[in-house]
Amino acid sequence: MIRRVRPVEPPDLMTREQVAAYFGVRPGRVRRWELRGVLTPVQTAAGERRYMTEEVQALAALYGQ
């Protein structure tokens, strides 16, 4: 029997929902930040968008969070 294993995300990447929770906003706002160039997404091997934790933390520091 072959079992499919879901790949584990590296700890230095965050989902849109995780970024939204970090800032206390809705995921749609994070998407708009991406469209405006505030955050740069990284595409995983599975084709999913993720955000670098360092970039999210730097953005938070920039805005005093």
N, C-alpha and C positions, 0 to 999 in steps of 0.2 A: 504494500500500500504506500502510495506517495502522498506525503503531507506537504501542503503549501505553507511556507513560513513567511510571515509578513516581515519585510526588512525593518530593522531598528533604525530610527532616526539618530543621526549624530547629535550629541548634546549641545553642539554649538548652533543648531538650527531650530527655529520656532515656527509653528503654524500660524496662520492668520488669526485663528481663535486665541492662541496663546499670546500673541502680540496685543490683541484687543483687550484681553484680560489684564495684561501688564499695565496698559495705559488707562484701563477703565472706560473703554469706548466700545462701540459695536464693530463687528468685523467689516462692515461696509465702509467705515471710515478708514480702516487700514488699507483697504483696496483703493480708496481715493488717494491716500498718501502715496501709494505705489504709482498710480497714474500720474500724479504731480511730480514724481521723482524724489519724494522725500525718503522713501524706502526702496531698496533695490532687491527684487526677489531673486532667489537662486532656485534653479529647477533641479529636482532630484532625479535619480535614475528612473524612478517610477513616473516621472512627468509631473510631479506635484510641486507647487510653489512653496518655498520656505524662505524665512528671513534670518539673516545672521544675527545671533544673540548680541555680539559686540556692537553691531550697527544699531540695534534696538536700544541697548544701554547707552550708547553715545547720544542718540536722539533724546532719550529721557534726561540725560545730564545737561544737554543743551537747553532744554526747556524747564529745568529745575525740578524734575520728578525723582 
